[in-house]
Amino acid sequence: MSQESLKQQLQQLHQTLQQQPQLTDEDREWVRKVAQDIEQTGAADADLSERINQQVVEFEQDHPALAEALRQVMDTLARIGV
């Protein structure tokens, strides 16, 4: 896995986010902020990883596609050693 793979996963996350009209504005902004943090740093620190994992659990029931997209981003980060 590479930075290019991470970039593709983040693009997929943005697309999935756009397909979730039932998300609250707060949830939508949270996902955008996380994606922006990852894009800017090219990495995720322990705090960011924990926040993403917690949100995946919260999204699992009501927004499974979004939870899966976040999980894929986390997997990609892990594979590239972040």
PyRosetta script that sets phi, psi and omega in degrees:
from pyrosetta import init, pose_from_sequence

init()
pose = pose_from_sequence("MSQESLKQQLQQLHQTLQQQPQLTDEDREWVRKVAQDIEQTGAADADLSERINQQVVEFEQDHPALAEALRQVMDTLARIGV")
pose.set_psi(1, 149.3)
pose.set_omega(1, -176.0)
pose.set_phi(2, -135.8)
pose.set_psi(2, 179.7)
pose.set_omega(2, 175.0)
pose.set_phi(3, -60.9)
pose.set_psi(3, -33.3)
pose.set_omega(3, 178.6)
pose.set_phi(4, -63.3)
pose.set_psi(4, -40.9)
pose.set_omega(4, 177.2)
pose.set_phi(5, -63.1)
pose.set_psi(5, -41.1)
pose.set_omega(5, 177.3)
pose.set_phi(6, -61.9)
pose.set_psi(6, -42.4)
pose.set_omega(6, 179.1)
pose.set_phi(7, -60.2)
pose.set_psi(7, -42.6)
pose.set_omega(7, 178.6)
pose.set_phi(8, -64.1)
pose.set_psi(8, -41.2)
pose.set_omega(8, 179.1)
pose.set_phi(9, -64.4)
pose.set_psi(9, -39.3)
pose.set_omega(9, 178.1)
pose.set_phi(10, -67.1)
pose.set_psi(10, -36.6)
pose.set_omega(10, 175.1)
pose.set_phi(11, -63.6)
pose.set_psi(11, -41.4)
pose.set_omega(11, 177.1)
pose.set_phi(12, -62.8)
pose.set_psi(12, -39.3)
pose.set_omega(12, 177.5)
pose.set_phi(13, -61.2)
pose.set_psi(13, -44.3)
pose.set_omega(13, 178.3)
pose.set_phi(14, -62.5)
pose.set_psi(14, -41.9)
pose.set_omega(14, 178.8)
pose.set_phi(15, -64.0)
pose.set_psi(15, -43.4)
pose.set_omega(15, 179.4)
pose.set_phi(16, -63.5)
pose.set_psi(16, -39.9)
pose.set_omega(16, 178.6)
pose.set_phi(17, -59.6)
pose.set_psi(17, -41.8)
pose.set_omega(17, 179.8)
pose.set_phi(18, -66.5)
pose.set_psi(18, -23.3)
pose.set_omega(18, -178.3)
pose.set_phi(19, -91.9)
pose.set_psi(19, 11.3)
pose.set_omega(19, -177.8)
pose.set_phi(20, -116.9)
pose.set_psi(20, 71.3)
pose.set_omega(20, -176.1)
pose.set_phi(21, -65.3)
pose.set_psi(21, -19.8)
pose.set_omega(21, -177.4)
pose.set_phi(22, -83.0)
pose.set_psi(22, -2.4)
pose.set_omega(22, 178.1)
pose.set_phi(23, -67.4)
pose.set_psi(23, 145.1)
pose.set_omega(23, 174.0)
pose.set_phi(24, -72.5)
pose.set_psi(24, 159.6)
pose.set_omega(24, 177.2)
pose.set_phi(25, -59.9)
pose.set_psi(25, -36.7)
pose.set_omega(25, 179.6)
pose.set_phi(26, -64.0)
pose.set_psi(26, -45.4)
pose.set_omega(26, 178.3)
pose.set_phi(27, -64.5)
pose.set_psi(27, -43.0)
pose.set_omega(27, 179.9)
pose.set_phi(28, -61.0)
pose.set_psi(28, -44.5)
pose.set_omega(28, 179.6)
pose.set_phi(29, -65.8)
pose.set_psi(29, -37.6)
pose.set_omega(29, 178.8)
pose.set_phi(30, -61.0)
pose.set_psi(30, -46.2)
pose.set_omega(30, -179.4)
pose.set_phi(31, -64.1)
pose.set_psi(31, -42.6)
pose.set_omega(31, 178.1)
pose.set_phi(32, -60.8)
pose.set_psi(32, -41.7)
pose.set_omega(32, -178.8)
pose.set_phi(33, -65.2)
pose.set_psi(33, -43.6)
pose.set_omega(33, 178.9)
pose.set_phi(34, -62.4)
pose.set_psi(34, -46.2)
pose.set_omega(34, 179.2)
pose.set_phi(35, -61.2)
pose.set_psi(35, -41.5)
pose.set_omega(35, 178.8)
pose.set_phi(36, -64.3)
pose.set_psi(36, -42.4)
pose.set_omega(36, 178.1)
pose.set_phi(37, -59.7)
pose.set_psi(37, -43.7)
pose.set_omega(37, -179.9)
pose.set_phi(38, -67.5)
pose.set_psi(38, -43.4)
pose.set_omega(38, -180.0)
pose.set_phi(39, -61.7)
pose.set_psi(39, -41.6)
pose.set_omega(39, -177.2)
pose.set_phi(40, -70.0)
pose.set_psi(40, -39.5)
pose.set_omega(40, -176.1)
pose.set_phi(41, -95.7)
pose.set_psi(41, -20.2)
pose.set_omega(41, -175.6)
pose.set_phi(42, 71.1)
pose.set_psi(42, 13.6)
pose.set_omega(42, -175.9)
pose.set_phi(43, -156.7)
pose.set_psi(43, 173.0)
pose.set_omega(43, 175.4)
pose.set_phi(44, -130.8)
pose.set_psi(44, 128.9)
pose.set_omega(44, 176.9)
pose.set_phi(45, -85.3)
pose.set_psi(45, 175.9)
pose.set_omega(45, -175.6)
pose.set_phi(46, -60.0)
pose.set_psi(46, -39.8)
pose.set_omega(46, -179.6)
pose.set_phi(47, -64.8)
pose.set_psi(47, -45.2)
pose.set_omega(47, 179.3)
pose.set_phi(48, -63.9)
pose.set_psi(48, -42.5)
pose.set_omega(48, 177.8)
pose.set_phi(49, -59.6)
pose.set_psi(49, -42.8)
pose.set_omega(49, 179.0)
pose.set_phi(50, -64.5)
pose.set_psi(50, -42.4)
pose.set_omega(50, 178.3)
pose.set_phi(51, -61.8)
pose.set_psi(51, -41.7)
pose.set_omega(51, 179.5)
pose.set_phi(52, -64.3)
pose.set_psi(52, -45.7)
pose.set_omega(52, 179.9)
pose.set_phi(53, -60.3)
pose.set_psi(53, -41.6)
pose.set_omega(53, 178.8)
pose.set_phi(54, -64.0)
pose.set_psi(54, -41.4)
pose.set_omega(54, -178.9)
pose.set_phi(55, -69.5)
pose.set_psi(55, -34.3)
pose.set_omega(55, 176.5)
pose.set_phi(56, -58.0)
pose.set_psi(56, -44.5)
pose.set_omega(56, 179.4)
pose.set_phi(57, -62.0)
pose.set_psi(57, -42.4)
pose.set_omega(57, -179.5)
pose.set_phi(58, -67.9)
pose.set_psi(58, -36.8)
pose.set_omega(58, -178.5)
pose.set_phi(59, -78.4)
pose.set_psi(59, -19.3)
pose.set_omega(59, -171.3)
pose.set_phi(60, -51.7)
pose.set_psi(60, -45.8)
pose.set_omega(60, -176.1)
pose.set_phi(61, -72.6)
pose.set_psi(61, -51.0)
pose.set_omega(61, -172.4)
pose.set_phi(62, -92.0)
pose.set_psi(62, -24.1)
pose.set_omega(62, -174.9)
pose.set_phi(63, -136.8)
pose.set_psi(63, 64.8)
pose.set_omega(63, -174.9)
pose.set_phi(64, -61.1)
pose.set_psi(64, -34.6)
pose.set_omega(64, 179.5)
pose.set_phi(65, -65.9)
pose.set_psi(65, -40.0)
pose.set_omega(65, 178.3)
pose.set_phi(66, -68.5)
pose.set_psi(66, -40.8)
pose.set_omega(66, 177.2)
pose.set_phi(67, -60.4)
pose.set_psi(67, -42.1)
pose.set_omega(67, 179.6)
pose.set_phi(68, -65.0)
pose.set_psi(68, -42.2)
pose.set_omega(68, 179.1)
pose.set_phi(69, -62.4)
pose.set_psi(69, -41.5)
pose.set_omega(69, 177.0)
pose.set_phi(70, -64.7)
pose.set_psi(70, -40.5)
pose.set_omega(70, 179.3)
pose.set_phi(71, -62.4)
pose.set_psi(71, -39.6)
pose.set_omega(71, 178.6)
pose.set_phi(72, -65.4)
pose.set_psi(72, -38.9)
pose.set_omega(72, 176.2)
pose.set_phi(73, -62.1)
pose.set_psi(73, -44.5)
pose.set_omega(73, 179.6)
pose.set_phi(74, -63.4)
pose.set_psi(74, -40.5)
pose.set_omega(74, 177.6)
pose.set_phi(75, -62.4)
pose.set_psi(75, -42.6)
pose.set_omega(75, 179.4)
pose.set_phi(76, -63.2)
pose.set_psi(76, -42.8)
pose.set_omega(76, 177.9)
pose.set_phi(77, -60.1)
pose.set_psi(77, -42.7)
pose.set_omega(77, 179.8)
pose.set_phi(78, -64.4)
pose.set_psi(78, -39.5)
pose.set_omega(78, -178.2)
pose.set_phi(79, -68.2)
pose.set_psi(79, -30.2)
pose.set_omega(79, 178.7)
pose.set_phi(80, -92.0)
pose.set_psi(80, 8.3)
pose.set_omega(80, 173.4)
pose.set_phi(81, 84.5)
pose.set_psi(81, 25.0)
pose.set_omega(81, 179.5)
pose.set_phi(82, -99.6)
pose.dump_pdb("model.pdb")
